[in-house]
Amino acid sequence: MVYGGDLCRIAMFVNTTTVSGITLEAWLPLNWHGRFLAVGNGGLSGCIYYEDIAYGASLGFATVGSNNGHNGTSGKPFYKNPEVVKDFAYRAVHTSAVIGKQITNIFYGQNYTYSYWLGCSTGGRQGLKSAQAFPDDFNGIAAGAPAIDQVALHGWSGWQGILAGFDNTTSSFITRSQWVSIQQEVLRQCDKLDGAEDGLLEDPSLCYPKISPLLCNQTSNASTCLTGEQATRVTKMFSDLYSDNDTLIYPRMQPGIEVDSFNVYRAGTKFQYLEDWFRYVVYNDPNWDLATLSLSEIQENINADLYGIASSDADLSSFQATDGKIIMFHGSSDGVISSLNSIRYYESVVANMSMSPSELDSFFRFFRISGMGHCRRGPGGPWDVANKYTGRPIDLNTPENNILLAMVKWVEDGQAPDTLTGYGYGSSNTAGKIQVARMHCKYPARNIYVGPGNNTDKAAWKCV
Ligand code: CA
């Protein structure tokens, strides 16, 4: 049970053009505190995140969420219908904000006080897009693991599949048990860079693992060691991806979470989001095959940036001028979207706006959340910053312990968070007994274990 309070639930279809529209839900709680919240989507969906709407409503926000312009997780609704793609790229969120605020004001008979965004993955992209293109929609934006530079991300994803190969029966295919061994070796080399051997990398950007210890020799385990050809492939997969003319397409996947990345990208299957985007948006060819993907093709499509889907405009000055605030966060154990790309975006804003990180702190802060996988959970670390409903103890719903309430405090009281405290519940990842807590640092600072005390104790860590 996510939400047990009284609320009014309104569902509607809103046309965005004659050939497109969004399904929108507004959940309006009885215990409303005056604030408006919109929540995002994931992947290529297409699905209302009821769980997130309920979570917002449970915290007293009038909360809306939409299906982002189409139903389902496939890209087929984009086929020969650019208006549906526009909804997906930006219009569904803006429409949800405009309509949702009107509904809120009418229903309660008074105007909302402040408006907020909470989303992760595609929802993170949507939040940043909103700041870039519709700076008046939200006063505070919490954007997690943003799927920005979307075509580049998809291109990187497809390239991982090509490097891994789509036939998992060949002798050169790298198996899951080999990836388990690779991840163990990465952690062996890098876990202690932050001072604590806890299976987590506080700053994966510092880790450049060497593959050579995994090469097969006379004494190694044949099912987990790597042939020379496999080691070459792994080295390529571990590298930033560049186009043929040496332009960075997308940074490497952060190290330390190789098995999750294997499951998503390297298991011999074709990554659907990339294939669907190229089939139904770029080429209008339902038979286009990901196996034919080339680096120049990726670069051409990055340059085209159809419908502004990249959502990585580094000029946030219009949003800054509204006095809006952004908290960007990204799991350091995210095996789906590399947090190194969020660093790239942050640094691009630094460069574009000619502001130092301490100056950017006035409206844009970025936190790396160790132990968080893709938007939640992960390998047992302090991932729970309450960006989603987790069933955590209710007394943790304070600005010090809850990212959304931290955002409210920043926007409304001018008190910005310097850290975000995350909690972990052990390997089951089920909210319950807290087994680890950590105060996650604001980029570019990183966490190091300094003691005294156990590394599960938040006081034993320091941002440097
Ligand atoms: Ca560590």
Residues whose N, C-alpha, C, O or C-beta is under 5 A from the ligand:
A	BS01	CA	D191 K192 D194 A196 E197 D198 G199 L200 L201
